[in-house]
Every structure is written in C-alpha cells, then in structure tokens.
C-alpha cells in the first residue's frame, strides 16, 4: 500500500467478495484485484448479492429472499458504530441502543412489529455503555457508563441521578485499589418475579429494592477461575435470574467461570463447562425462555489468539449446569461468537452473532446455518428480538432489522414437504394514515399492513396462484391472481418455487376507475379494515388452504368502536362517490369523442344552411357543456394543456378522505357537512350529464336527420376492473370470472362480528363489499365492513424442531 494510503483504516470484510477490502476514510475506497476505486455509498449492505450458496437444507436462497433485511438507522449514519441493544417489555416495546461514539438512543416500536418511530437521544447520558429500561416505568431508564457508574434517567423530569454501587472515582494509579470491579457494560437487570428488585453485577452480585438508594451484596466474588491460568479483569459479564423459576440466578465472568444459585443467592455452585479452556472469555450466557435450568453459553479466547487455530466455543446445559453439550456443528472453525439470542416463541430457534456474520439453528444448536446464505457478511456486534422482528447492530453499519420471522417460527417438516404451504400471518396493527412517529428513520420501510408468507414447490407451467382476503361469513374483501386475462398492471402474487411474500395494505378495493390513466387524487385507496379476525386463502390450481390472522387496533389510540365504525362508513361512502365521479367522467369522454367525430362523418359543411347552422350551434353548445361539466368533476382528456388539473369534485373528495384518515377517530361534524355538500354536487353533475346525453343529444340528432345525416349513437360502455394498483391496458382485457365466495365455512364459524373495545363493549359492524381484481362487479359495492370478534386469536401452526426436515 502506498504512503498516501496508510492513513486509511482497513475493515476486514466485504459483503460480496473476498477480494474487496473496504477502507474507512472521507469516502469509501475499495480494493480489488484491478486496483483502487472510490465509491459513494449512503449505507453499507448487510446482505450481499446472490452468490455461491453454502446452505443445502430448507433455509436456502429460495427461502431467504422473502425475508429481506432493511436498514433501520440511525438516519444519516450508515457507518454508525453501535454497541449494546436492549428491548423493553410490554404492549409498546422500545429498542435501546448505545454508540461507541455519541449519545445512546431509543426507537419506538408499534405493538406488532416494524420500527416506525424517530430516534430519541439520551443527551444526559452521553457516555452510556448499555441501557436498561425500567419494566414498570416507561420513562425511566438505567445506564451503565464505565468504571462501575450506574445512572438513573427519568424522562418525565429530565433528571439523571447517579446510583452507583460504589461511586468512588478511579484515580490514576493512586490511592487504594477499587473495592469492587465492574465491566464497562456490566450486567444490570430487574427480577422477573419482583419488579422492585434491581441487580447489578461487578465481581460480586448486588441488589437494591429502593431504586439504587441502597445496595447489598448477595454473593461472594464470583470471578475467580476454578482452574488456574485464567486472565482477564475479573468481572462478571453476564448475570440474570430465571424468568420461569424464582430464586435461580446465573452468572458468568470474563475469566471463564459460571456460577449458579438455586436458593435466592444464599449459596453458589461453580458449574463451569469442563470442556471450556481455562481462562476463556465468556461472551454470552442466555437462558431458555420456557425451560428451567436450561442455558446456552458462548466464549472466545481472551488473548485474541489466532482465530484459525481457535475453534468456536458454544455450549448448552439442560440440567442446571451439571452437564454441557458442545454446539459447534456448522459454525466456521475460525469464527468467534460474540453473542447468542434465543427466540422466545419458537423452541430450538437461536441466532449467533459472529465475526463471520449471522448464523441460525432450528434444532437447538445441533446444526448451524449461515443467515442469510451469503458468502460473507459484516460482523454483528449485538442482536435482540423485538416482537416479531430481529434487530442486528452491524459493525460499522448501523441497525438492520428483519421485520417478520413468522416463516422461521412456523417452519416444519410439513411446510417443507407439501406442494404448497401457507404460514399464519403475524398480527397487523391498524394505524392512522400519517402516524407522526413514522419518521424516515430507516430506508425502505415496510408497507403498513400484513405480510402473507407461503411456500410453493415446483408447479406445472400455467398453474394459477390466487390469494383471497376474507371477512366473516366468507365475504371476499380482496383477491389477487396470477391468471392471464387480468387487467395489465394488476398486482399479482409472486409464484416462485420456495418462500414467497405478499404484502396486503389492509384496504378495501379503491374507487371504481381510480386507477385509470389521468385519474389522480390524494386518496385513491379504499378504507382500511376494522380491527378483528380475518382469513387469507391460498389457492393453487384447484386446491386451497386458509390461515386466520388478527388486525389489532393501535394500542395508543383510545377511539371507541363506534368512532372507528363511523370513520370506516364515512370513508367507504367517499370511495363510492369518487367512483361515481369517475364513471360520469368516462361517460363524458365517450360523448366528447363521439361529438368530435361528427363533422368528419358527414363530409359536408353543416353550417351552409339555416338548419345546418342550428345543428352546428347545437353541437358547439353540447361540447361546451361537456367541457364545463368535466372541469367541475375534475379535468381529464378534455382539459387543455394550460388548464389547472386539480380542484374538481374528485380531488375535493380525495382531500376530504385523506384529512379524515389522518387519525383513528370519527369524522368531525364539519367534515360530515362538507361530504353532504360534495355528494349533492356530484348528483347534480350526474343529472346534468343525463340531460345532455338524452335531451340535448336527441335534439342534435333531430337536426341532423333534417339534413339527412345519420344519428350520433354512443357505443356500449366497457367498465374497467377495479384495483388499487391496476393500470388500464391499451385494449380491454377479458375479465376472469370470480370464484364463488359468498360463504366460507371457516369464517362462518367465527364469533359474532365486533370491533375491539378495551372497555368490553361490542359494536356491530356491517358486512363489507365483495370484490376481486379479476372480475367486474355489476355495480359499486356499498355494503359496510365485516365486523369481527376481538377476542379470538388466530390459531398458530404447530412448530416442529425439524429433526426430519431436509
């Protein structure tokens, strides 16, 4: 490397090639066999482009393509060096993260998943090495800050209090040695069985029941190695109380010692794995979420020995540390495991963050698989589960999130061997159209709605794949198909072999005709479904299967069921009125095109005689009336290039709907009055067109007959298929007949319809409009939405350990 390159700091990985070595400088410089090149990147990729696969089991490229990672933040800090992650419990979980340089921050989460909030920095604790949320007080956060410093930050007052176990400042090799030793990010945790019991771990374990006012040691020094030769600072790096068995405590030290107490910290046993080399540095000790006495452990060489000669150390104990089983099959022989996380929902699903990227196991560590299946990914510093999501702190790459782990949590041998398999969707959250917390924290945010995952085998060519969204009573809300004959541009469900994903935005069909070219508006979708239970049906050829899922109300919103129903009814009516406007506009265009051809049809100057002059005037007046009516409704093809293309009734209805949908609540009295006014104007415009089409056109044809000219006859109307994403084809496509779905036995069995009501009341909601994008309804649907029961949870598919899976 030349002298001018020595100022660059190398990063020892590249997500796409072993020949590419990124170097950190003012810009990103890449080394390859061809030389040096400078690139401008907004963020580093976590997942590399498809390449050679090292997975031979079910979790391969065809599976992982439907489970992409997305960059979460911090915004504008694609190279952020994040360290420790934590997640609060409760209905509204929050992610907490610390930076190696800079203030720690938190990200708000909604009740069911993807990150939708802005970054909230803790400027009062800028040197925090880890954050610990108070399980009972959302505004209170505890922070470690090195040298044994423990801070308590109260967001409601903005006050930070120092509550260290032993707050004597550390001198520069002067004075007495520290009484206690603490890791930079020493373990701090609350008891799962006593919310007042706060614990902090140095080289001893301490407890406080008064928020840090007083502390008491509940253990001896737990860091002395059982066998000699151990090196390290002699501090605890992991400590916790079992969540399923009160009084069972585990600790692990950086000197390679594991201790256990089963009597509320009265006595302690050394349960260090005998296979663990003396002095190994333990990096993770995590409990099984349901089984008592069940833990996982990871460790590395403390001296940073040559990784090529140091194997990974991962162990599991199922009997309170009496025996330990090595779990290294599938891990690279040279990797270092930084941390482990255990899925709280799927038994046997673990992730390991390593220097070589991320690995998973579906069989409790018996075999590991690279995740995702790339030949190289960046090192992972920390990893946490957050509801349905998995969050990774990437070294030099900020936060990345995998939004929905439902396919992994439900993966079974049945799912892998059937011709097709539908996974039960994760709960969705029905939110307002513009949640103020939905700042652009992460790039490529997941669309609001529900993710539908399904696995397909190798299907014969031409096999139709269809997804139907159903409400109670089997009423079809939406339908999407791969069949030919659908309007060009319609959304089609993916149908590739392997895992597929389709996102539904929870909306009813849009206004009829709203997807035609030139038909623009601020609000083109239908209203979102009401909270409750729904079904998705996957049909492959002549076979089908269904899965139930929930749509929950936003837990932050206190609007009553009646208010949500009123908002839904209002938006449904607006949607139908917009469809009415579009139908009238299409009729206007048909008549305008007919009148435009009138002189060319005759070949004569119809204005050469008095009767011809009257016909010419009638034709001109009819055209002008159509143009004025078109401008009132919202200009389309009749508008000139210099005419304004907004402000018509369609646009006014769209803006009204958008304003009502901003929040989850009933429309105001003024919004309701404006809707009545707009509806009256639309009806008057439709009546005016009816008069033009019948009386005025008949009068014009009478004058033409006096001149011996043929009558002007309107062609038959061809209605387009309604769909939010469809674009009208140049030639009308033949409509596909919809499947008979007036009833569905599975949904008939659902409890009586209702909207979720925290107070316990239930409000009946009407049935919703049936629709499919591959069929043309006889008339616009105007029935209200299907109400559903808030109390019934969707059945979860049984999850196997995949011992017999390929």
Buried (B, 14 or more C-beta within 10 A) or exposed (E): EEEEEEEBEEBEBBBBBEEBBBBEEEEBBBBEEEEEEEEEEEBBBBBBEEBEBEBEBBBBBBBBBBBBBBBBBBBEBBBBBBBBBBBBEEEBBBBBBBBEEBBBBBBBBBBBBBBBBBBBBBEBBBBBBBBBBBBEEBEBBBBBBBBBBBBBBBBEEEEBEEBBBEEEEEEEEEEEEBEBBBBBBBBBBBBBEEEEBBBBBBBBBBBBBEBBEEBEBBBEBBBEBBEEEBBBBBBBBBBBBBBBBEBBBBBBBBBBBBBBBBEEBEEBEEBBBEEBBBBBBBBBBBBBBEEBBBBBBBBBBBEEEEBEEBBBBBBBBBEBBEEBBBBBEBBBEBBBBBBBBBBEBBBBBBBBBBBBBBBBBBBBBBBBBBBBBBBBBBBBBBBBBBBBBBBBBBBBBBBBBBBBBBBBBBBBBEBBEBEBBBBBBBBBBBBBBEBEBBBEBBEEBBEBBBBBBBBBEEBEEEBBBBBBBBBBBBBBBBBBBBEEEBBEEBBBBBBEEBBBBBBBBBBBBBBBBBBBEEBBBBBBBBBBBBBBBBBBBBBBBEEBBBBBBBBBBBBBBEBBBBBBBBBBBBBBBBBBBBBBBBBBBBBBBBBBEBBEEBBEEBEEEBBEEEBBEBBBEBBEBBBEBBBEBBBBBBBBEBBEEEEEBBEBBBBBBBBBBBBBBEBBBBBEEEBBEBBEEBBEBBEEBBEBBEEBBEEBBEBBBEBBEEBEBEEBEEEEEEBBBBBBBBEBBEEEBEBBEBBEBEEBEEBEEBBEBBBBBEEEEBBEBBBBBBBBBBBBBEEBBEEBBBBBBBEBEBEBBEBBBBEEBE
